[in-house]
């Protein structure tokens, strides 16, 4: 009798285990490369732009104030004090994160960062970095955040966020998408100022060398450009490397426990403050 019951008991246990596994599949991560996201996590760029559009500008007149930080990667311990410090600043309309949200392009890494940034009082927006494109990172980034190239206009200022991670595309001449960038910069209807945002600046070796000159010339010809913001090099800098009137600003990484508080007014006036936290 016992010998006939054991196979049935074993089959019952296996079937129960399989049922439990299937019913709990949303709680399991089968691979670090899993790119599935919950409805709450997906399309964060669109959601944060909707928040931004719904909020009144926190500064008066034509003044616009925002924060630029970059390269959060694996520096999770620095994110709580970063969020706390930014929340104490007055008049901040939104926060820009200049790429490398993750270190290995993993959806889980991006989710950890977005969970921290959810503590910000202001909406936040991201541009894609080269580390975000590692492995399945491109798919994960697009699911969580959205498009790799996009624009938004706030306070009469158009922000143009462009994927400049040329090395991740084997320098195929497609990143950055210069024709798209030219089209966005040429559209100045109801735009008082323009700001371009990217991860890899054109003077870095990870920028597609075949596109550097065209990219820089495009910015120099932009009629209302205030400056270009970038990350990647983990070193603050403010310069005009091509002597063409275009200011390139490289932000502090999250690890450096500083961020930039930027205030714009007039056509191209701006004030830059480095804030330690």
N, C-alpha and C positions, 0 to 999 in steps of 0.2 A: 504493500500500500504506500509506504513511505517513498519507495523508489519511483512510483508513478506520480506522486504529488510534487516532488521536487522540481521537475521540469516546468510544471504549471506555475508553481510559486515563482520560479526564476523569471518566467515569461511575464507574469503579472508585475513583478518588481521593475523589469526593464520597460514595460509599457507605461507604468506610472511615472518612472523617471523621465521618459521621453515626453510624456504629456506635460509634466512640470516644467521641463526645459523649454518646450514650445510656448507654453503660456507665459513664461517669464522672459521671452526672447528680447523684449525691449529693455530689460534690465542688464543684459549681458553684452559685453563687448568682445566679439569674436576675434578681432584683429586691431592692432593700434592704427591700422590704415582705414578703419571703418569711417565712412564719411556721412553716415546717417545723422540727421539733426532733428530735434523736436520742432514742433510748430512755433514754440516760443523763441527758439534760437534762430530760426531761419530768416533770411532777408533783412538783416539788421540795418543795413544802409538805408533801405526804403523806410523802415520804421523810424529810424532816428531823423531822417529828413522830414518825415511827417510831423514829428515832435517839434523840430526846429521851425517848420512853417507855421505851426499853431501858436508858438510862443511870441509875445511882443519883444521887440529888440530891447535888451536891458540897459542900453546906453542911449543918451539923448542925441539929437541932431544927426549928423552923418557919421558919428563915431561908431566904430565897430571893434569889439574886443574879443579875442579868442585865445586859446592855449594850443601850443604845439609841443608834442612830446613824441618820442619815436623808439623803435626797437625794444618792445616789451619782452619779447622772446621768453626766456625762462626765469625772469626776474620777478617772480610772483610776490616775494616778500616786500619788494619796493612799491607794489601797486597800492596797497592800503594807505601808506603815508602820502603817496602821490594824489590819490583821490581825495583824501582829507584836506591836503593843502589847496588843491584846485577849488574845492567847495568853499574855501574861505575867501577866495578872490571875488571882488565885486565886479559886476557888469560883464561876466563871461557868458557869451552867447552859445559857444560850443567848444568842443575839444577835438583837435586833429591828432591822429596817431599815424606817424609817418612810415608805417610798414614794419615787416618782421614782427607781426603779432605773435608768431610762433617761431620755434627754433628748428623743428623738423617737419614742418608742414602738416602736423597732425591735427585733426579736428578737435581732439581732446584738449590739446594745448590752447587752441583758439577759444574753446569754451571756457577754460579756466580764466583766461584773460577777460573775456566779455563778462563773466560773472563778477569779477572785481570792478570792472568799469561801469557795471550797472549801478554802482553806488554813487556815480557822479550826479550832481544836480542838473547839469547841462547835458544835452545830447552829445554823442561822440561819433566821429566818422573816421574811416581808415582808408589808407591807400595800400595796395598790395606790395609786399617786399619780396626779395629773392628767396628768403628762407620759407616764406609762405607757399612757394611754388614747388618745394621739394616733394618727391613722391606723388601722393594723391592730393597734395596741398592745394593745387589749383581748384580742384572740384570741391574740396572742403571749404576753401575760402569763398567760392562763389555761392555755395549753399548757405553758409552762415551770414556772409556780408552782402554779396551781390556782385555787380559788374566790376571788372578790373579797370575800366576807364569810365569816368562819369563826371558830371558837373552839377553844381547847384549854385543858386544865387541867393544871397541873404544880405540885407542892409546895403543894397545897390552894389554889392561886390560879388563877382562871379569867381568861384573856386573851381579849378579844373584839375582833376586828380587823374594822373596818367601812369600806366605801368611802364617803368623804364628798366626793368630787370633783364636787359639784353642777354646776359650770359646764360640765363635759364632757358633761353630759346636758341642757344647755340649761335648767337649773333646772326640771326637769319634775316635781319633787315626789317623786321616787323614790330619790334619793341624797342623804343616807343613807336606808337602809331602816329607818325609825324603829320600825315594828311588830316587825320582826325583832329589832332591838336591844333593845326592851322585853322581848321573850320571852326572850332570852338572859340579861338581867340579872335577870329574875324567877326563873330557875332557879338556886337556891342549894343544891341538894342536894349535900352533901359539898364545899361551896365555902366556904372561910374568908375569902378576899379576892377582889376583882374589879379588873381593870385594863382600861380601854378604850384602843384604839390606832387612830388614824386619820391620814390625811395632812393634809387641810385642817381646821384647827380652826374651831369655829363662829363665832368672832369675826373671821374673815377674809372678805374680799369675794368669794372664790371658793366659799364655802359657800352652798348654796341658802337665800336669805333667808326663804323661806316655812317652812323647817324648823328654823331656828336655835332658836327658843323651845322647840319641842317636844323637840328634841335635848337642850338644856341642862336642861330640866325632867326628862327621862328619866334623865339622869345624877344629878341632885340627888336623885331618888327611889330610886336604886339602894341597896340596903341595905348592901352591903359594898364599895363602890367606894373604892379607895385614891387613884387619880388617873387622868387622861386624858393619854395621850401623843400628840403630833402632830409633823409635819414642816412642810414647805412654805415657811415664812416665813424660813428660813435665819438664825434668830436665837434663841438660847437665852432662855427665859423660864419663870418659875414664878409663877403668880398664881391668884387666885380672881376672875375678871372679872365674875361675876354675883352675888357676895356670897351664895352659896347653899351654901357649904361644900365645893364641888367644886374641887379643885386641877387646873389645866391646865398641863402641862409641854410646852414646845416644845423640840425637840432641836437640837443642832448639825448642820449639814450636813457631809458628808465633806470638802468644800472647806475648812472652817474648822479642820480638823485637831484637833478635840476630839470626845469622845463622852461619854455619861453612863453611869456605873457606878451601878446602882440596887440597893439592898439592902432587902428587905421583911422585917418580922417582926411578931409580934402580929397584931392585927386590922387596923390601918391605919397602923402605924408604918413609916417608910421613911427611908433615908439616901441622899442624892444627891451624887455626886462627879463633877466635871467633870475629865476626863483629857485632857491634851494629848499629842500624838504628833508 
